[in-house]
Amino acid sequence: MQVRFARHTDALDACVAFWRDRVGLPELTRFEDHEGYTGVVLAVPGTGAQLELTTGGGHDASTPDPELLVVLYLGDWETVRARAAAIGSEPLAPANPYWDRHGLTFEDPDGFRVVLAALAWTR
């Protein structure tokens, strides 16, 4: 089984720049006006998972929620701090205090959150 998480946005270029250039997810492919949708697919390194960002289709983007997270397990604080420097903005206080102890939380241009966790993925 493979997994791709798809999210609609009204700010495609800004979101792609955040996730690709600042968070560091490599761009796999993009598409223009495919049945009314334009989008970009990004890889989540080391996982086989993908993040697809789309716009179009005649409806608005979803509303962000502080508990709806993408958590990237980076393994240690040194790696988290290096990626946080690339993001270039101040981290936010997470809704769940667990993530405050184990990582840094940031918002993308739509207000959706990503946690850079200083934990190793062990499962």
C-alpha positions in Angstrom: 0.0 0.0 0.0 1.1 3.5 -0.8 -0.1 6.8 0.7 -0.6 10.3 -0.7 -2.0 13.1 1.4 -3.9 15.6 -0.7 -4.8 19.1 0.5 -6.5 21.9 -1.4 -5.2 25.4 -1.2 -6.0 28.9 -2.4 -2.3 29.8 -2.2 -0.6 27.0 -4.3 2.6 28.8 -5.1 3.2 30.0 -1.6 2.4 26.6 -0.1 4.7 24.8 -2.6 7.5 27.2 -1.8 7.0 26.5 2.0 6.8 22.7 1.8 9.4 22.3 -1.0 12.0 25.1 -0.4 11.7 25.6 3.4 10.6 22.3 4.8 12.6 20.4 2.2 10.1 18.0 0.5 11.4 17.3 -3.0 9.0 18.1 -5.9 8.1 14.9 -7.8 5.7 16.2 -10.4 3.2 19.0 -11.2 0.1 19.2 -13.3 -1.9 22.1 -14.9 -5.7 22.2 -15.4 -6.3 18.5 -15.0 -10.1 18.4 -15.0 -10.1 21.8 -13.4 -7.3 21.3 -10.9 -3.7 22.4 -10.8 -1.3 20.8 -8.4 2.1 19.8 -7.2 3.2 16.4 -5.7 6.0 16.4 -3.1 7.9 13.4 -1.7 8.3 12.8 2.0 11.9 11.6 2.0 12.5 8.1 3.4 8.9 7.1 3.6 7.4 6.6 0.1 4.6 8.9 1.2 3.6 12.0 -0.8 2.0 15.4 -0.2 -0.2 16.7 -3.0 -1.2 20.3 -3.0 -4.0 21.4 -5.4 -6.0 24.4 -6.4 -9.0 24.9 -8.6 -12.1 22.8 -8.9 -14.4 25.6 -7.9 -14.2 25.4 -4.2 -12.2 27.0 -1.4 -9.4 25.6 0.7 -10.0 23.7 3.9 -10.0 25.5 7.3 -6.9 24.7 9.3 -7.1 23.2 12.8 -4.3 23.3 15.4 -4.6 19.5 15.9 -4.3 18.6 12.2 -0.6 18.1 11.9 2.1 16.8 9.6 4.8 15.4 11.9 8.2 14.9 10.4 10.5 12.7 12.5 13.9 14.1 11.9 15.7 12.1 14.6 17.6 14.7 16.7 17.6 18.4 17.8 20.5 19.3 15.5 18.6 18.3 12.4 15.4 20.0 13.7 17.3 23.3 14.3 18.9 23.1 10.8 15.5 22.6 9.1 14.0 25.3 11.4 16.6 27.7 10.2 15.7 26.9 6.6 12.0 27.6 7.4 13.1 31.0 8.7 10.1 31.9 10.9 9.5 31.6 14.6 7.9 28.4 15.8 4.5 28.4 17.3 3.2 26.9 20.6 1.5 23.7 19.6 -2.0 22.8 20.9 -0.6 19.6 22.3 2.2 20.2 24.8 3.8 16.9 23.9 5.1 18.5 20.7 6.6 21.4 22.5 8.9 19.0 24.4 9.8 16.9 21.4 9.9 19.3 18.4 9.2 22.7 16.9 5.9 23.6 15.2 5.4 25.9 12.2 2.5 27.0 10.0 2.4 26.9 6.3 0.8 29.9 4.3 -2.7 28.4 4.8 -2.2 28.0 8.6 -1.8 24.2 8.6 0.9 23.0 10.9 4.0 20.9 10.6 6.0 19.6 13.5 9.7 19.0 13.1 10.2 16.2 15.7 13.5 15.5 17.3 12.5 11.9 17.6 13.5 8.8 15.6 10.7 6.9 13.9 10.9 3.4 15.4 8.0 1.5 14.0 
